[in-house]
Amino acid sequence: MAGAIGPLTPDEYLTLQELAAYAKVSVRQLRNYLSLPPDQALPCYRPGRKLLVKRAEFDAWFAQYRHRGKPILTRVLRDLGLEPAQLANLRPRRWPGARTGKALNQ
């Protein structure tokens, strides 16, 4: 395995077994990623009967699946024309008449 010899470099080509160890996913799951539609599939190289994946290309491909927060909430916000990353910096509003944690009779 390439990682056992030394540190991995971004331009290194990995076999599916090496990539599975690097990404901590099964070879079967990697094969599923390879069989996705062409615009979504994991990029790979097939010299002869070998199947290789460039580590930097895997990292970039995998990064597109990064999620923060609940996916349904993100989708709803985008459907409303709002960008979730911009909303993260906003402070919540205090609505008039909202409870402040104090008893109402005080």
C-alpha positions as CSV (number, residue, x, y, z in Angstrom):
1,M,0.0,0.0,0.0
2,A,1.3,3.4,-0.9
3,G,0.5,5.0,2.5
4,A,2.7,2.3,4.2
5,I,5.8,3.4,2.3
6,G,5.5,7.0,3.1
7,P,3.1,9.9,3.3
8,L,0.6,10.2,0.5
9,T,1.0,13.0,-2.0
10,P,-2.0,14.7,-3.7
11,D,-0.9,13.6,-7.2
12,E,-0.6,10.0,-6.2
13,Y,-2.6,7.3,-8.0
14,L,-4.3,4.8,-5.7
15,T,-5.8,1.4,-6.3
16,L,-9.3,0.8,-5.0
17,Q,-7.9,-1.1,-2.0
18,E,-5.5,1.7,-1.1
19,L,-8.3,4.3,-1.6
20,A,-10.7,2.3,0.6
21,A,-8.1,2.4,3.4
22,Y,-7.4,6.1,2.8
23,A,-11.1,7.1,2.7
24,K,-12.3,4.5,5.3
25,V,-15.0,3.2,3.0
26,S,-15.4,-0.3,1.5
27,V,-14.2,-1.2,-2.0
28,R,-17.8,-2.1,-2.8
29,Q,-18.9,1.4,-1.9
30,L,-16.1,2.8,-4.1
31,R,-17.4,0.7,-7.0
32,N,-20.9,2.1,-6.4
33,Y,-19.4,5.6,-6.7
34,L,-17.7,4.6,-9.9
35,S,-21.0,3.4,-11.4
36,L,-22.9,6.6,-10.8
37,P,-24.1,8.7,-13.8
38,P,-21.1,10.2,-15.6
39,D,-21.6,13.7,-14.2
40,Q,-21.7,12.3,-10.6
41,A,-19.3,9.4,-10.8
42,L,-16.0,9.2,-9.0
43,P,-13.3,10.1,-11.6
44,C,-10.9,7.2,-12.4
45,Y,-8.2,6.0,-14.8
46,R,-8.3,2.5,-16.4
47,P,-4.8,1.7,-17.8
48,G,-5.4,-1.8,-19.1
49,R,-7.3,-3.8,-16.6
50,K,-6.2,-1.7,-13.6
51,L,-8.4,0.9,-12.0
52,L,-6.7,3.9,-10.4
53,V,-8.0,7.0,-8.7
54,K,-5.9,10.2,-8.3
55,R,-6.0,11.1,-4.6
56,A,-6.4,14.9,-5.2
57,E,-9.3,14.2,-7.6
58,F,-11.0,11.9,-5.0
59,D,-10.6,14.6,-2.3
60,A,-12.2,17.2,-4.6
61,W,-15.0,14.8,-5.7
62,F,-15.7,13.8,-2.1
63,A,-15.8,17.4,-0.9
64,Q,-18.9,18.1,-3.0
65,Y,-20.8,15.8,-0.6
66,R,-19.9,17.8,2.5
67,H,-23.0,18.9,4.5
68,R,-23.5,21.2,7.4
69,G,-26.7,21.1,9.4
70,K,-29.9,19.3,8.4
71,P,-30.0,18.7,4.6
72,I,-33.8,19.2,4.5
73,L,-33.4,22.6,6.2
74,T,-30.7,23.6,3.8
75,R,-32.9,22.6,0.8
76,V,-35.9,24.6,2.1
77,L,-33.8,27.7,2.7
78,R,-32.4,27.5,-0.8
79,D,-35.9,27.0,-2.2
80,L,-36.8,30.2,-0.5
81,G,-33.9,32.0,-2.1
82,L,-31.8,32.1,1.0
83,E,-28.2,31.0,1.4
84,P,-27.6,29.0,4.6
85,A,-24.0,30.1,5.0
86,Q,-25.0,33.8,5.1
87,L,-27.8,33.1,7.6
88,A,-25.3,31.4,10.0
89,N,-23.8,34.9,10.9
90,L,-27.2,36.5,11.7
91,R,-28.3,36.9,15.3
92,P,-31.8,35.7,16.0
93,R,-34.4,38.5,16.4
94,R,-36.3,39.1,19.6
95,W,-40.0,39.2,18.7
96,P,-42.2,41.6,20.7
97,G,-43.9,39.8,23.5
98,A,-41.4,36.9,23.4
99,R,-40.4,35.4,26.6
100,T,-37.0,36.4,28.0
101,G,-36.6,33.7,30.6
102,K,-38.1,35.9,33.3
103,A,-41.5,35.3,34.9
104,L,-44.3,37.2,33.2
105,N,-45.6,38.9,36.4
106,Q,-42.3,40.6,37.3
